[in-house]
Amino acid sequence: GYNWPDFAVEIRSPSDNPKDIRAKIDEYLHLGVQAVWDVDPATRRVIVHRPGCEPHTFSVDDILTAPGLLPNFALRVGEIFAG
């Protein structure tokens, strides 16, 4: 079988259907991915999905972390969209 990663990032494009994105994220979580970052350039937000938890939305001034997956990682969401 396929060895799924612990962590995935999904970057939305304007043509993406939100229902399709959610289905893909749910599939990742079902397959054992521990965290999925749903990056939405249109709203400049990152929605973090974890198995068994409600999604958590991070806005441009929030600090994004991934405890247990990316030790010592911290990034202000606005930095993702800078440039």
VMD Tcl script that builds the backbone (N, CA, C; Angstrom):
set m [mol new atoms 249]
animate dup $m
set s [atomselect $m all]
$s set {name element resname resid chain x y z} {
  {N N GLY 1 A 0.812 -1.193 0.000}
  {CA C GLY 1 A 0.000 0.000 0.000}
  {C C GLY 1 A 0.846 1.243 0.000}
  {N N TYR 2 A 0.190 2.332 -0.211}
  {CA C TYR 2 A 0.842 3.636 -0.268}
  {C C TYR 2 A 1.126 4.143 1.130}
  {N N ASN 3 A 2.290 4.722 1.331}
  {CA C ASN 3 A 2.655 5.307 2.621}
  {C C ASN 3 A 2.308 6.799 2.601}
  {N N TRP 4 A 1.188 7.154 3.211}
  {CA C TRP 4 A 0.720 8.542 3.202}
  {C C TRP 4 A 1.568 9.403 4.123}
  {N N PRO 5 A 1.754 10.686 3.780}
  {CA C PRO 5 A 2.523 11.588 4.639}
  {C C PRO 5 A 1.751 11.913 5.916}
  {N N ASP 6 A 2.471 12.425 6.909}
  {CA C ASP 6 A 1.822 12.869 8.146}
  {C C ASP 6 A 1.132 14.222 7.977}
  {N N PHE 7 A 1.555 14.973 6.964}
  {CA C PHE 7 A 1.163 16.367 6.825}
  {C C PHE 7 A 0.962 16.687 5.345}
  {N N ALA 8 A -0.082 17.453 5.011}
  {CA C ALA 8 A -0.332 17.842 3.622}
  {C C ALA 8 A -0.764 19.298 3.574}
  {N N VAL 9 A -0.468 19.937 2.446}
  {CA C VAL 9 A -0.888 21.322 2.204}
  {C C VAL 9 A -1.696 21.342 0.917}
  {N N GLU 10 A -2.894 21.879 0.990}
  {CA C GLU 10 A -3.771 22.028 -0.168}
  {C C GLU 10 A -3.896 23.528 -0.440}
  {N N ILE 11 A -3.444 23.965 -1.610}
  {CA C ILE 11 A -3.521 25.392 -1.972}
  {C C ILE 11 A -4.657 25.554 -2.967}
  {N N ARG 12 A -5.630 26.360 -2.592}
  {CA C ARG 12 A -6.805 26.570 -3.441}
  {C C ARG 12 A -6.476 27.481 -4.624}
  {N N SER 13 A -7.155 27.213 -5.728}
  {CA C SER 13 A -7.118 28.124 -6.863}
  {C C SER 13 A -8.538 28.637 -7.071}
  {N N PRO 14 A -8.704 29.753 -7.784}
  {CA C PRO 14 A -10.054 30.318 -7.953}
  {C C PRO 14 A -11.052 29.342 -8.589}
  {N N SER 15 A -10.569 28.402 -9.377}
  {CA C SER 15 A -11.475 27.467 -10.055}
  {C C SER 15 A -11.853 26.261 -9.201}
  {N N ASP 16 A -11.247 26.111 -8.026}
  {CA C ASP 16 A -11.543 24.964 -7.170}
  {C C ASP 16 A -12.955 25.040 -6.598}
  {N N ASN 17 A -13.624 23.894 -6.575}
  {CA C ASN 17 A -14.940 23.788 -5.969}
  {C C ASN 17 A -14.749 23.471 -4.486}
  {N N PRO 18 A -15.308 24.301 -3.577}
  {CA C PRO 18 A -15.125 24.053 -2.133}
  {C C PRO 18 A -15.543 22.649 -1.688}
  {N N LYS 19 A -16.605 22.090 -2.279}
  {CA C LYS 19 A -17.036 20.735 -1.911}
  {C C LYS 19 A -15.976 19.711 -2.301}
  {N N ASP 20 A -15.339 19.907 -3.458}
  {CA C ASP 20 A -14.289 18.987 -3.902}
  {C C ASP 20 A -13.075 19.078 -2.988}
  {N N ILE 21 A -12.729 20.301 -2.576}
  {CA C ILE 21 A -11.586 20.484 -1.671}
  {C C ILE 21 A -11.865 19.775 -0.351}
  {N N ARG 22 A -13.067 19.971 0.185}
  {CA C ARG 22 A -13.413 19.349 1.466}
  {C C ARG 22 A -13.382 17.821 1.354}
  {N N ALA 23 A -13.864 17.294 0.227}
  {CA C ALA 23 A -13.837 15.843 0.025}
  {C C ALA 23 A -12.400 15.335 -0.020}
  {N N LYS 24 A -11.511 16.077 -0.662}
  {CA C LYS 24 A -10.105 15.673 -0.742}
  {C C LYS 24 A -9.464 15.706 0.642}
  {N N ILE 25 A -9.760 16.758 1.418}
  {CA C ILE 25 A -9.207 16.868 2.776}
  {C C ILE 25 A -9.724 15.732 3.651}
  {N N ASP 26 A -11.022 15.443 3.559}
  {CA C ASP 26 A -11.597 14.337 4.335}
  {C C ASP 26 A -10.935 13.016 3.966}
  {N N GLU 27 A -10.644 12.825 2.684}
  {CA C GLU 27 A -9.982 11.601 2.236}
  {C C GLU 27 A -8.573 11.510 2.822}
  {N N TYR 28 A -7.823 12.621 2.790}
  {CA C TYR 28 A -6.482 12.641 3.397}
  {C C TYR 28 A -6.550 12.204 4.859}
  {N N LEU 29 A -7.479 12.802 5.604}
  {CA C LEU 29 A -7.599 12.496 7.032}
  {C C LEU 29 A -7.996 11.037 7.242}
  {N N HIS 30 A -8.897 10.539 6.412}
  {CA C HIS 30 A -9.323 9.142 6.502}
  {C C HIS 30 A -8.157 8.184 6.255}
  {N N LEU 31 A -7.222 8.602 5.405}
  {CA C LEU 31 A -6.078 7.751 5.058}
  {C C LEU 31 A -4.932 7.842 6.059}
  {N N GLY 32 A -5.092 8.679 7.095}
  {CA C GLY 32 A -4.088 8.733 8.144}
  {C C GLY 32 A -3.215 9.975 8.185}
  {N N VAL 33 A -3.460 10.941 7.288}
  {CA C VAL 33 A -2.716 12.196 7.345}
  {C C VAL 33 A -3.108 12.905 8.647}
  {N N GLN 34 A -2.118 13.381 9.404}
  {CA C GLN 34 A -2.365 13.951 10.733}
  {C C GLN 34 A -2.779 15.421 10.726}
  {N N ALA 35 A -2.442 16.135 9.659}
  {CA C ALA 35 A -2.845 17.536 9.550}
  {C C ALA 35 A -2.852 17.929 8.085}
  {N N VAL 36 A -3.886 18.692 7.703}
  {CA C VAL 36 A -3.970 19.246 6.356}
  {C C VAL 36 A -4.160 20.744 6.491}
  {N N TRP 37 A -3.280 21.492 5.845}
  {CA C TRP 37 A -3.421 22.950 5.799}
  {C C TRP 37 A -4.126 23.285 4.498}
  {N N ASP 38 A -5.281 23.914 4.598}
  {CA C ASP 38 A -6.081 24.364 3.463}
  {C C ASP 38 A -5.774 25.852 3.293}
  {N N VAL 39 A -4.924 26.164 2.320}
  {CA C VAL 39 A -4.450 27.530 2.107}
  {C C VAL 39 A -5.353 28.192 1.074}
  {N N ASP 40 A -5.996 29.298 1.478}
  {CA C ASP 40 A -6.943 29.991 0.607}
  {C C ASP 40 A -6.440 31.404 0.307}
  {N N PRO 41 A -5.778 31.599 -0.844}
  {CA C PRO 41 A -5.269 32.927 -1.176}
  {C C PRO 41 A -6.369 33.991 -1.301}
  {N N ALA 42 A -7.582 33.591 -1.693}
  {CA C ALA 42 A -8.675 34.554 -1.861}
  {C C ALA 42 A -9.052 35.219 -0.541}
  {N N THR 43 A -9.023 34.466 0.555}
  {CA C THR 43 A -9.379 35.025 1.868}
  {C C THR 43 A -8.152 35.309 2.728}
  {N N ARG 44 A -6.973 34.892 2.227}
  {CA C ARG 44 A -5.705 35.043 2.952}
  {C C ARG 44 A -5.792 34.369 4.323}
  {N N ARG 45 A -6.325 33.154 4.314}
  {CA C ARG 45 A -6.468 32.354 5.530}
  {C C ARG 45 A -5.944 30.955 5.296}
  {N N VAL 46 A -5.595 30.301 6.401}
  {CA C VAL 46 A -5.216 28.887 6.374}
  {C C VAL 46 A -6.137 28.172 7.354}
  {N N ILE 47 A -6.807 27.148 6.869}
  {CA C ILE 47 A -7.687 26.348 7.714}
  {C C ILE 47 A -6.965 25.035 7.983}
  {N N VAL 48 A -6.749 24.747 9.260}
  {CA C VAL 48 A -6.031 23.530 9.645}
  {C C VAL 48 A -7.044 22.461 10.019}
  {N N HIS 49 A -6.920 21.327 9.354}
  {CA C HIS 49 A -7.800 20.176 9.587}
  {C C HIS 49 A -6.975 19.075 10.236}
  {N N ARG 50 A -7.532 18.484 11.299}
  {CA C ARG 50 A -6.902 17.352 11.991}
  {C C ARG 50 A -7.975 16.300 12.232}
  {N N PRO 51 A -7.583 15.029 12.262}
  {CA C PRO 51 A -8.586 13.985 12.489}
  {C C PRO 51 A -9.285 14.153 13.836}
  {N N GLY 52 A -10.605 14.042 13.824}
  {CA C GLY 52 A -11.377 14.087 15.060}
  {C C GLY 52 A -11.511 15.462 15.679}
  {N N CYS 53 A -11.095 16.512 14.972}
  {CA C CYS 53 A -11.158 17.879 15.503}
  {C C CYS 53 A -11.906 18.775 14.528}
  {N N GLU 54 A -12.502 19.829 15.069}
  {CA C GLU 54 A -13.089 20.847 14.207}
  {C C GLU 54 A -11.961 21.601 13.503}
  {N N PRO 55 A -12.172 22.019 12.256}
  {CA C PRO 55 A -11.148 22.821 11.570}
  {C C PRO 55 A -10.900 24.129 12.321}
  {N N HIS 56 A -9.661 24.588 12.270}
  {CA C HIS 56 A -9.296 25.851 12.933}
  {C C HIS 56 A -8.770 26.809 11.874}
  {N N THR 57 A -9.336 28.030 11.845}
  {CA C THR 57 A -8.961 29.023 10.849}
  {C C THR 57 A -7.944 29.998 11.413}
  {N N PHE 58 A -6.870 30.206 10.650}
  {CA C PHE 58 A -5.826 31.158 10.989}
  {C C PHE 58 A -5.863 32.296 9.978}
  {N N SER 59 A -5.912 33.539 10.470}
  {CA C SER 59 A -5.917 34.731 9.620}
  {C C SER 59 A -4.514 35.300 9.505}
  {N N VAL 60 A -4.369 36.373 8.709}
  {CA C VAL 60 A -3.040 36.891 8.358}
  {C C VAL 60 A -2.160 37.249 9.551}
  {N N ASP 61 A -2.731 37.675 10.661}
  {CA C ASP 61 A -1.906 38.055 11.810}
  {C C ASP 61 A -1.659 36.906 12.792}
  {N N ASP 62 A -2.261 35.762 12.535}
  {CA C ASP 62 A -2.083 34.601 13.411}
  {C C ASP 62 A -0.772 33.880 13.099}
  {N N ILE 63 A -0.259 33.181 14.098}
  {CA C ILE 63 A 0.967 32.398 13.949}
  {C C ILE 63 A 0.580 30.940 13.735}
  {N N LEU 64 A 1.020 30.401 12.619}
  {CA C LEU 64 A 0.732 29.028 12.252}
  {C C LEU 64 A 1.833 28.129 12.800}
  {N N THR 65 A 1.433 27.068 13.503}
  {CA C THR 65 A 2.382 26.088 14.032}
  {C C THR 65 A 1.856 24.693 13.700}
  {N N ALA 66 A 2.705 23.709 13.885}
  {CA C ALA 66 A 2.304 22.314 13.682}
  {C C ALA 66 A 2.955 21.461 14.758}
  {N N PRO 67 A 2.495 21.614 16.011}
  {CA C PRO 67 A 3.092 20.856 17.105}
  {C C PRO 67 A 3.058 19.362 16.831}
  {N N GLY 68 A 4.163 18.710 17.120}
  {CA C GLY 68 A 4.251 17.278 16.920}
  {C C GLY 68 A 4.605 16.869 15.504}
  {N N LEU 69 A 4.403 17.753 14.535}
  {CA C LEU 69 A 4.718 17.437 13.149}
  {C C LEU 69 A 5.926 18.217 12.639}
  {N N LEU 70 A 5.957 19.498 12.938}
  {CA C LEU 70 A 7.060 20.368 12.517}
  {C C LEU 70 A 7.587 21.095 13.749}
  {N N PRO 71 A 8.431 20.428 14.533}
  {CA C PRO 71 A 8.940 21.043 15.765}
  {C C PRO 71 A 9.629 22.378 15.473}
  {N N ASN 72 A 9.392 23.344 16.334}
  {CA C ASN 72 A 9.998 24.678 16.264}
  {C C ASN 72 A 9.561 25.491 15.056}
  {N N PHE 73 A 8.539 25.042 14.326}
  {CA C PHE 73 A 8.043 25.798 13.182}
  {C C PHE 73 A 7.011 26.801 13.655}
  {N N ALA 74 A 7.163 28.050 13.228}
  {CA C ALA 74 A 6.172 29.091 13.503}
  {C C ALA 74 A 6.253 30.101 12.373}
  {N N LEU 75 A 5.100 30.427 11.783}
  {CA C LEU 75 A 5.058 31.345 10.656}
  {C C LEU 75 A 3.791 32.179 10.743}
  {N N ARG 76 A 3.946 33.492 10.631}
  {CA C ARG 76 A 2.774 34.366 10.573}
  {C C ARG 76 A 2.090 34.119 9.238}
  {N N VAL 77 A 0.791 33.867 9.245}
  {CA C VAL 77 A 0.052 33.508 8.039}
  {C C VAL 77 A 0.260 34.534 6.920}
  {N N GLY 78 A 0.298 35.811 7.268}
  {CA C GLY 78 A 0.499 36.854 6.256}
  {C C GLY 78 A 1.767 36.665 5.445}
  {N N GLU 79 A 2.788 36.024 6.022}
  {CA C GLU 79 A 4.030 35.781 5.295}
  {C C GLU 79 A 3.825 34.849 4.105}
  {N N ILE 80 A 2.839 33.968 4.202}
  {CA C ILE 80 A 2.546 33.037 3.107}
  {C C ILE 80 A 2.097 33.802 1.874}
  {N N PHE 81 A 1.378 34.904 2.110}
  {CA C PHE 81 A 0.769 35.653 1.014}
  {C C PHE 81 A 1.553 36.916 0.646}
  {N N ALA 82 A 2.689 37.141 1.294}
  {CA C ALA 82 A 3.509 38.327 1.013}
  {C C ALA 82 A 4.158 38.185 -0.362}
  {N N GLY 83 A 4.354 39.315 -1.007}
  {CA C GLY 83 A 5.091 39.291 -2.266}
  {C C GLY 83 A 4.206 39.530 -3.386}
}
mol reanalyze $m
mol bondsrecalc $m
mol representation Tube
mol addrep $m
